[in-house]
Amino acid sequence: ISLKNEIDIEEENKDIVRRYKALLRSCNSEITREDKKLIRKGFNLAVDAHKNVRRKSGEPYIFHPINVAKIVAHQIGLDATSIASALLHDVVEDTNYKFEELEKLFGAGVAKIVEGLTKISKLSKESDISLQAENFKKLLLTLNDDIRVIIIKIADRLHNMQTLDAMPEHKQLKISSETLYIYAPLAHRIGLYN
């Protein structure tokens, strides 16, 4: 590895730490030491799981879960379980981690939320939009035991929309129409107007 690459990686690592600290600052004031430990553990696992992975924009993949967690913490004000789940939301789908491992490390709450988020992502890959809409409806009915899954998915979608310019045009259209027809009405339905 060239010296320039090493410097770049060092700068990226500093940036990741800065973003993590900003995430912690964005949490509400009731956050406990235990909450911070859970969030830290989620962050550490997510960093490890997504290391060497980049987004379409070229930036480190970990920026995405950190941003989703920040939306969940700051703009929506959810709890530490939700913040940790947001940090881990792509871990099972995109890496070798299994739900059982997450359950051992983080407890049933986090594992169940990540499992719900992973199911939604799998449905998203369905190409037939009417079948997809039908699947989403079914899924939403099964997820009423933990609304946090839907809220984190909306935060995930919000960040994906904010970074849509890195995607090819056909993906932009697919993601935008899905957002317009499924996620925006859903967000309004649960009071997330902003």
Secondary structure, DSSP 8 states (H G I E B T S, - for coil): --HHHHHHHHHHHHHHHHHHHHHHHHS-TT--HHHHHHHHHHHHHHHHHTTT-B-TTSSBTTHHHHHHHHIIIIII---HHHHHHHHTTTHHHHSS--HHHHHHHH-HHHHHHHHHHHHHHHHHT-S-HHHHHHHHHHHHHHTTT-THHHHHHHHHHHHHHHTGGGS-HHHHHHHHHHIIIIIHHHHHHTT---
